[in-house]
């Protein structure tokens, strides 16, 4: 019996691509560079600062400027955290249905916990979540199972009674490693290619399709 549903945040629960792009383009403008179109940044949204800096400046962790630019990016992002971000269509109706079934739901994301909590509050759903686990809540990021196992511990339920929903191959890998059922969403950013190849238990096209698999 399923007792809880955990969602990835960026690309699964909410469309955050425009605000992450806005933070990056602010950095580019400060350096006299032209803004990048959303088509260039959207595919790497799930990778956060690392993905954005790679697209915007062709730098990666280990580069001598990476840490300073990452901090600059995060400051920009926090300043306009919910300028354009919206919960995906159908997600609020799904949450209502989960509440009606008395199923817990929560967020497990690689975004810093502080930013995730702030964003969910700005989206007016933070108080509804049974738990919010961020990328710095545990020592390891997804695809390691630690964040998902932490979420199940917070709710005091077995991982085998949980479902993890995500738009990234890492989400499915993390959920499987944690012993949870996994659902991939085809409407997200799809880092990792075709979700049909990720070995998820189900692939859904809209949030409300999840109800058919619970």
N, C-alpha and C positions, 0 to 999 in steps of 0.2 A: 504494500500500500504506500502510495506517495504521500508524504507529509509536508514537503517544502519544495519550493521552486526558487532557484537562485539565477539571477540574470547578470550577464556582463553589462557594463554601462555604455561605453562608446560603441555605437553601431548596432546595438541590440536593444537597449532600453531607450536611449535617446540619441538623436542625431546631433552630434557635437562638432561635425566637420567644419562648419563655417566659422565657429569661434576659434578653433585651433588654427585655421588658416588666417584668420584676422590677426592673431598674435604673431604668427610668422611674418606676415606681410608688414606688420608694424616694425619688425626688426629690419626687414629689407628696405623699407622706406627710410629708416634712420641711416642707412648706408648708401642711399642714393640709387637703390635698385628698384626695378619695376615690380609690381605685385604679381604673384603667381595666380593663375585661375584656379578655381575650386577643383576642376578636373585633374589638376596636377597634384593636389594635396589630399584629396578625399581618399584615394586608395591606401594611404599610409596613416590615416587618422588613428587606427587602432594601435599604432606603434608610439603614439604620443610624441613627446619632445624629440626622441631619437629619430622617429620617422620624419618629422617635420624639418629638423635640422639637416637631415640627409638630403631631402628634396630641395630645401631652400638655400643651402650653403655647401652641400656636398662634403659635410664633415660627419664623423662618427665618433663614438666613445674611443678615447685614446688620443684623439687629436689634442694638441696643446690648448686650443681655444674652446674645446667642447664644454667643459664644466661651466665656464663663465657664460657661454652663450645659452646653455641649458637653463641656468638661473635667470637670465634675461628673458628667455622665452616664457618660463613659468610665471614670472612677474607680470608680463604682458597678458598672459592667459587669465591669471587670477583677477586682474583688473577689469576684464570684460568677459567673465566666465559664462554669463548667460545672456549675451547680447542677441544671438540668433538661435541658440540651442532650443530644441523642442523635443518632447517625448514623441516617439513614433506613433503614427495613427493606429488606433486599435489597442494600444498598450494600456491605457487607463481602463478601458472596458474589460480587458483581461484581468487587471488587478481587482476590479470589482467582482469578477467571477471567482477568482481565487479566494477573496475574502468571504464570499457567499458559501464557498465549499469548506471554509475554515482551514484553508491551506496557508501555511506561512510562506512569505516571499521575502527575498532579500537581494542585495547587490554584492557581487564579488568582481572587483575590477583591478587592473594594474595601475589605475590612476591613484595618486596619493590619497590616503583616506580623508585627510582634511579637505582637499578639493572636492572629493566625491560627496562628502557630507554637505558641504556648502552648496554645491550644484543641485543636489537633490532637494535641499531646502528651498532654493530659488525656484525650483520646478514644482514646489508645494506637495512633495510626496515623501520627504525625508522622514517625517514622523510615522508614516505608514509602514516603512520597511522594518521587518523583524531584525535585520542585521545589515550592516554595511562594512564590508571588508575591503581594504585598499591594498595598493601595491607595497606599502610599507607597514602593513599590519603584521605580517609574518616575515621571516627572514628571506623567503623565496617568492619570486613572481611566478605567475602562470607562464609556461605550462606545468610547472611543479604543482602537485596537488595540495600543498600546504594551505593556500588561501581558502580553498573549498572545504578542506577538513576543519579549518578554524571556524568557518561559518556553521558547519554542522554541530561543532562543539558548543558554539554560542547558543544554539537553539536546543542543545541536549537531545539530538536525534541522530539516528544512524545514517551514515552516508548513503547506504543502500536504499533509503527511503526518500532520497532527494533527486531532483532533476536540475541539471545545469544547462542554461540556454545561452548560446553565444554565436557571434558572427565570424569567428576567427578559428583557424585550425588549432591554435593553442588552447582555446576554450574546450574543444572536444577532447584534446589530449589530456588536459588537466582533469576534466570531469571523469574520463575513463580511468585515469590513474587513481582518482579518489574513490572509485567504486560507485560512482553515481550514474544514473541514466543521463544521456546527453541529447540535446536538440540543437541543431544548427539552423540559423535563420538565413534565408537567401536574400533578404532585403537589406542586409548590412553592408559593411565595407569589404568583407570577404578577403581579408589577408590570409593567404594560404591556398588560393585557387578555388576550384569548384567544390562547394560543400558536400556534394554527393560523394566525393572521394574521401571524406574525413572519417568515415566509419562511425558517424553519429547514429543514435537509435532512431532518429527521425530528422527530416528537414522540412521546415515550414516556410511559407511565403508571406504570412501575416502573423502578428502576435496572437490573434484569437484562434488560429489553427492549433495552437498548443493544447487547447482544451480537448481536442480529439485524441490526444496521445496520453492524457493523464489517467 
